[in-house]
């Protein structure tokens, strides 16, 4: 990182700190109310994240179930095709008299 980039980051952090300080100094509520509001918002955020995580987990479970269904369908189709091919092979290799040809 060059000096210019490092100085930019330092100025950004200084501005962030000054902005935070100014916000606290000019807050319209006392500190206890502000802390309670912050706790409340943090709890709301936590609940939001928990709900979103639960929804994502449920949706992933649905995708897994759907994937299993598709795999089972594909497996059954393959098994049916295999059996049909096997039957067709058996019919073509069997002579009319019922004896099997050399395979």
DAJO-V211135 format. One record per pair of residues at least 24 apart in sequence whose C-alpha atoms are under 6 Angstrom apart, sorted by sequence separation. I is the first residue (numbers start at 1). J is the second residue. D is the distance in whole Angstrom. If there is no record, write none. Layout:
BEGIN
i->(I | I)
j->(J | J)
d->(D | D)
END
This chain:
BEGIN
none
END
